Amino acid sequence: MWEDFKKFAIQGNVLDLAVAVVIGAAFGKIVSSLVDNIIMPFVGVLLGGYSFEKLSVKFGDAVIGYGMFIQSIVDFFIISMAIFMFIRLLVKLKIQKEEEKTEEEPEVDPQIELLAEIRDLLKDERRMRETE
């Protein structure tokens, strides 16, 4: 079991996931800062100087701060849209790279391919004889 885990970890899946989590967290902080410090103040100016963070309703002694909830919803949509656009760009770049790779592969001569198949068949036949 330990050997399987080491193969899995070394294969890159765990490392890729760890890198993705770290980059995702940093990217989330950048977008949150964009929303908190640039977009929402601009929206507040457009709405006549209102700040979403201060919006609240008072019921008796309880204060319901729904402005922070609105802020969180806006954060979510902007962050998810930014991540969507980033992933879409990465997928396009990956597809272009794969297309370039397939174009670069030289065509194999049919005679060479046939000889390789014959070689593989002979190897398989030799192994069968050795195991008998």
Number of C-alpha atoms within 10 A of each C-alpha: 6 7 8 9 10 10 12 13 13 11 11 11 12 12 13 11 11 12 12 12 12 11 12 13 11 12 15 19 13 13 18 19 13 15 20 17 11 11 16 19 16 14 14 13 12 10 11 8 11 14 17 19 16 11 14 13 12 9 8 6 6 8 10 13 15 15 16 16 14 14 16 16 12 17 21 16 11 18 20 14 12 15 16 12 12 11 12 12 12 12 12 11 12 12 12 11 12 12 11 11 10 9 10 9 8 7 7 8 8 9 9 10 11 11 11 12 12 12 12 12 12 12 11 12 11 11 11 10 8 8 6 5
